[in-house]
Amino acid sequence: MICCSLLMACGGNKTNHSEEDAPADSTTAADSVAANAADSLTESVLDNIPMPKAADELFDDFFFNFAANKKLQQERILFPLKKINGQKEEAVTKGQWRTERYFLRQNYYTLLFDGERDMEVVKDTSVSHAVVEMIYFNTGAIIQHVFNRLRGTWMLTSIETIPISQSANASFLDFYHHFVTDSVFQTESLAESIQFVGPDPDDDFSTMEGEISRDTWEAFAPDLPKKMIYNIVYGKPRSEGNTKIFVLRGIANGLEMELTFKRMGGKWKLKKMVT
């Protein structure tokens, strides 16, 4: 979290849309130079911060350090790194590796869970296998970065590219892409009433609960990523159930949103939104 805070402090609260569509000429050349200089400064600072030994206990703690620290990343990859794409397999050497910042260049990341109880797995210190998924809807592919804890130390052990159709979340991912790109389909995919939990505008320390109808959905509908999302699989993936919680979580800015979908009659429906 220290690394994330430094990142946001040096880079501001801007969103990097490298994974999404960026408006043409949205910044001037001077802005671009300043942003690149800030990023370089941030990375230089982060690359010299040692990772606490306790960070290997939880995958999330390790991974944020791994993504932010170039030196640590080089040390925590099992070279030559096996890279698999269908029938093609190659070995990436240390000299060929290019630092991967993952979602640290944007101000949020996304996760998929099969229920509220499953969300507790992020705090499970017994997890020794995790997969960071980069899900690209425009190509229909998922790039999986596979991590294993070897003798108490988390290591990136392989990278594998698979089609979305082979994912344990295939049905939901196909639905999600349709949901965020087709407004008519989105409305049709709402439950009759959607449970809403959000901050109380009259009390910063309280939440309010209510219901959203299809008629009022447009006023509440969030702007969700359309071309690419991330997911982290903690432990072994399970077969897809009938509940899916889509989590959009900010990095060092307090943003958190949960959308709960239920599969009813073979169709996914949005049942609950927590902001």
C-alpha positions as CSV (number, residue, x, y, z in Angstrom):
1,M,0.0,0.0,0.0
2,I,3.0,2.3,0.6
3,C,4.0,1.7,-3.0
4,C,0.5,2.4,-4.3
5,S,0.4,5.7,-2.2
6,L,3.7,6.8,-3.7
7,L,2.4,6.0,-7.2
8,M,-0.7,8.1,-6.7
9,A,1.2,10.9,-5.1
10,C,3.7,11.3,-8.0
11,G,1.3,10.5,-10.8
12,G,-1.8,12.3,-9.5
13,N,-5.3,10.8,-9.6
14,K,-5.4,10.5,-13.4
15,T,-6.5,7.3,-15.2
16,N,-4.2,5.8,-17.7
17,H,-6.4,4.4,-20.5
18,S,-3.8,2.3,-22.3
19,E,-6.3,-0.6,-22.1
20,E,-9.2,1.5,-23.2
21,D,-10.0,4.0,-25.9
22,A,-8.2,7.3,-25.4
23,P,-9.5,10.6,-26.9
24,A,-7.3,11.9,-29.7
25,D,-5.1,14.9,-28.7
26,S,-6.4,14.8,-25.2
27,T,-3.2,16.2,-23.8
28,T,-0.6,18.6,-25.1
29,A,3.0,17.7,-25.8
30,A,4.1,19.5,-22.6
31,D,1.5,17.6,-20.6
32,S,2.8,14.3,-22.0
33,V,6.4,15.2,-21.2
34,A,5.4,16.2,-17.7
35,A,3.4,13.0,-17.2
36,N,6.3,10.8,-18.5
37,A,8.7,12.6,-16.2
38,A,6.4,12.0,-13.2
39,D,6.1,8.3,-14.1
40,S,9.8,7.9,-14.4
41,L,10.4,9.6,-11.0
42,T,7.7,7.4,-9.5
43,E,9.2,4.2,-10.9
44,S,12.7,5.3,-9.8
45,V,11.5,5.8,-6.2
46,L,9.5,2.5,-6.1
47,D,12.4,0.5,-7.6
48,N,14.5,1.3,-4.5
49,I,12.0,0.4,-1.9
50,P,12.7,-3.1,-0.5
51,M,9.6,-5.4,-0.1
52,P,8.8,-6.2,3.5
53,K,9.4,-9.9,4.3
54,A,5.8,-10.2,5.6
55,A,4.5,-9.3,2.1
56,D,5.0,-12.9,0.9
57,E,2.2,-14.0,3.3
58,L,-0.6,-12.6,1.2
59,F,-0.6,-12.6,-2.6
60,D,-2.0,-9.1,-2.9
61,D,0.7,-7.6,-0.7
62,F,3.4,-9.4,-2.8
63,F,1.8,-8.6,-6.1
64,F,1.5,-4.8,-5.6
65,N,5.2,-4.8,-4.7
66,F,6.0,-7.0,-7.7
67,A,4.2,-4.7,-10.1
68,A,5.7,-1.5,-8.7
69,N,9.3,-2.6,-8.3
70,K,11.4,-3.4,-11.4
71,K,14.3,-4.9,-9.4
72,L,12.0,-7.1,-7.3
73,Q,10.2,-8.2,-10.5
74,Q,13.4,-9.4,-12.0
75,E,14.2,-11.4,-8.9
76,R,10.8,-13.0,-8.6
77,I,10.5,-14.5,-12.1
78,L,11.5,-18.1,-12.7
79,F,13.8,-17.6,-15.8
80,P,13.8,-18.9,-18.4
81,L,10.1,-18.1,-18.2
82,K,7.8,-20.5,-19.9
83,K,5.3,-18.7,-22.3
84,I,2.6,-20.8,-23.9
85,N,0.1,-19.7,-26.6
86,G,-1.8,-22.6,-28.0
87,Q,0.7,-25.0,-29.6
88,K,3.4,-22.4,-29.5
89,E,5.8,-22.5,-26.5
90,E,8.8,-20.3,-25.9
91,A,11.3,-19.5,-23.1
92,V,11.7,-15.8,-22.1
93,T,15.2,-15.0,-20.8
94,K,15.9,-12.4,-18.2
95,G,17.4,-10.1,-20.9
96,Q,14.2,-10.3,-22.9
97,W,11.8,-9.5,-20.1
98,R,10.2,-6.1,-20.1
99,T,8.9,-4.8,-16.8
100,E,5.1,-5.3,-16.5
101,R,3.3,-2.7,-14.4
102,Y,-0.1,-4.4,-14.8
103,F,-2.9,-2.2,-13.6
104,L,-0.8,0.3,-11.6
105,R,-0.8,2.6,-14.6
106,Q,-4.5,3.1,-14.2
107,N,-6.3,4.0,-11.0
108,Y,-8.4,0.9,-10.5
109,Y,-8.5,-2.9,-11.1
110,T,-11.2,-5.5,-11.3
111,L,-11.9,-8.8,-9.7
112,L,-14.5,-11.6,-10.1
113,F,-15.9,-13.7,-7.2
114,D,-18.4,-16.5,-7.0
115,G,-20.0,-15.1,-3.8
116,E,-19.5,-12.9,-0.8
117,R,-17.8,-15.7,1.2
118,D,-15.3,-16.2,-1.7
119,M,-14.2,-12.6,-1.3
120,E,-12.4,-13.6,2.0
121,V,-9.9,-15.6,0.0
122,V,-7.8,-12.5,-0.5
123,K,-6.9,-12.7,3.2
124,D,-6.1,-16.4,3.2
125,T,-2.3,-16.9,4.0
126,S,-2.5,-20.5,3.0
127,V,-3.0,-19.7,-0.7
128,S,0.1,-20.8,-2.6
129,H,-1.1,-20.5,-6.2
130,A,-2.6,-17.4,-8.0
131,V,-3.3,-16.4,-11.5
132,V,-3.4,-12.8,-12.7
133,E,-5.7,-12.6,-15.8
134,M,-5.6,-9.9,-18.4
135,I,-8.9,-10.4,-20.3
136,Y,-9.0,-8.8,-23.7
137,F,-12.5,-8.7,-25.2
138,N,-11.4,-7.3,-28.6
139,T,-9.2,-10.3,-29.3
140,G,-11.2,-12.9,-27.2
141,A,-8.1,-13.9,-25.3
142,I,-6.9,-14.1,-21.7
143,I,-3.3,-13.8,-20.8
144,Q,-2.7,-15.6,-17.6
145,H,0.3,-14.8,-15.4
146,V,0.8,-17.8,-13.1
147,F,2.3,-17.3,-9.7
148,N,3.3,-20.0,-7.2
149,R,4.7,-19.7,-3.7
150,L,7.9,-21.8,-3.7
151,R,9.5,-22.4,-0.3
152,G,7.6,-19.4,1.1
153,T,8.5,-17.1,-1.8
154,W,6.0,-15.9,-4.5
155,M,7.4,-16.4,-8.0
156,L,6.0,-15.8,-11.5
157,T,6.4,-19.3,-13.0
158,S,4.7,-19.1,-16.4
159,I,2.5,-17.1,-18.8
160,E,-0.3,-18.8,-20.8
161,T,-2.7,-17.4,-23.4
162,I,-6.1,-19.0,-23.7
163,P,-9.3,-18.1,-25.5
164,I,-12.1,-16.6,-23.3
165,S,-14.2,-19.7,-24.2
166,Q,-11.9,-21.9,-22.1
167,S,-12.1,-19.7,-19.0
168,A,-14.0,-21.0,-15.9
169,N,-15.9,-17.6,-16.2
170,A,-16.6,-18.0,-19.9
171,S,-20.4,-17.6,-19.7
172,F,-20.2,-14.5,-17.4
173,L,-17.4,-12.8,-19.4
174,D,-19.4,-13.2,-22.6
175,F,-22.4,-11.7,-20.8
176,Y,-20.4,-8.9,-19.2
177,H,-19.0,-7.7,-22.6
178,H,-22.5,-7.6,-24.0
179,F,-23.8,-5.9,-20.9
180,V,-21.3,-3.0,-21.0
181,T,-21.5,-2.4,-24.8
182,D,-25.2,-2.7,-25.5
183,S,-27.5,-0.3,-23.5
184,V,-30.7,-2.1,-24.6
185,F,-29.3,-5.5,-23.5
186,Q,-28.1,-3.9,-20.3
187,T,-31.6,-2.7,-19.4
188,E,-33.0,-6.2,-20.3
189,S,-30.4,-7.7,-18.0
190,L,-31.6,-5.9,-14.9
191,A,-33.7,-7.7,-12.2
192,E,-37.1,-6.2,-11.6
193,S,-35.6,-4.3,-8.7
194,I,-31.9,-3.9,-7.8
195,Q,-30.8,-3.6,-4.2
196,F,-28.6,-0.5,-3.7
197,V,-26.2,0.2,-0.9
198,G,-24.2,3.4,-1.0
199,P,-22.8,6.3,1.0
200,D,-25.3,8.6,2.8
201,P,-25.0,12.1,1.3
202,D,-26.0,13.5,4.7
203,D,-23.6,11.5,6.8
204,D,-20.0,10.7,5.7
205,F,-19.8,7.8,8.1
206,S,-23.1,6.1,7.2
207,T,-24.5,4.2,4.3
208,M,-28.0,4.1,2.9
209,E,-30.0,1.3,1.3
210,G,-32.7,1.3,-1.2
211,E,-33.9,-0.2,-4.5
212,I,-33.2,0.8,-8.1
213,S,-35.9,0.1,-10.7
214,R,-35.3,-0.3,-14.4
215,D,-36.9,3.1,-15.0
216,T,-34.3,4.9,-12.8
217,W,-31.3,2.7,-13.7
218,E,-29.9,5.3,-16.2
219,A,-29.2,7.7,-13.3
220,F,-27.2,5.1,-11.4
221,A,-25.6,3.1,-14.3
222,P,-21.8,3.1,-13.7
223,D,-19.2,3.5,-16.5
224,L,-17.6,0.1,-16.7
225,P,-14.4,-1.0,-18.7
226,K,-15.4,-2.3,-22.1
227,K,-12.3,-3.6,-23.9
228,M,-10.2,-5.1,-21.2
229,I,-10.5,-6.1,-17.5
230,Y,-8.3,-7.8,-14.9
231,N,-9.1,-10.7,-12.6
232,I,-7.1,-12.6,-10.0
233,V,-7.8,-16.2,-9.3
234,Y,-6.7,-17.2,-5.8
235,G,-6.0,-20.9,-5.6
236,K,-7.5,-23.4,-8.0
237,P,-10.4,-22.1,-10.2
238,R,-13.8,-23.6,-9.6
239,S,-16.5,-24.3,-12.1
240,E,-18.8,-21.4,-12.8
241,G,-21.7,-21.1,-10.5
242,N,-24.9,-19.1,-10.6
243,T,-23.6,-16.0,-8.8
244,K,-20.9,-13.6,-9.8
245,I,-19.7,-10.5,-8.0
246,F,-17.9,-8.0,-10.2
247,V,-15.6,-5.8,-8.1
248,L,-14.1,-2.5,-9.3
249,R,-11.5,-1.4,-6.8
250,G,-9.5,1.9,-6.8
251,I,-5.8,2.1,-6.0
252,A,-5.1,4.4,-3.1
253,N,-8.2,6.5,-3.8
254,G,-10.9,4.7,-1.7
255,L,-13.0,3.7,-4.8
256,E,-14.9,0.5,-4.4
257,M,-17.9,-0.9,-6.3
258,E,-19.6,-4.3,-6.3
259,L,-22.1,-5.5,-8.8
260,T,-23.8,-8.8,-8.0
261,F,-25.3,-10.9,-10.8
262,K,-27.4,-14.0,-10.5
263,R,-28.1,-16.5,-13.3
264,M,-31.8,-17.1,-13.4
265,G,-33.5,-19.2,-16.1
266,G,-30.1,-19.4,-17.9
267,K,-29.7,-15.6,-18.1
268,W,-27.5,-13.4,-16.0
269,K,-29.3,-10.6,-14.2
270,L,-28.0,-7.7,-12.1
271,K,-29.4,-8.0,-8.6
272,K,-27.4,-5.7,-6.3
273,M,-25.0,-2.7,-6.5
274,V,-22.8,-1.5,-3.7
275,T,-20.8,1.7,-4.0
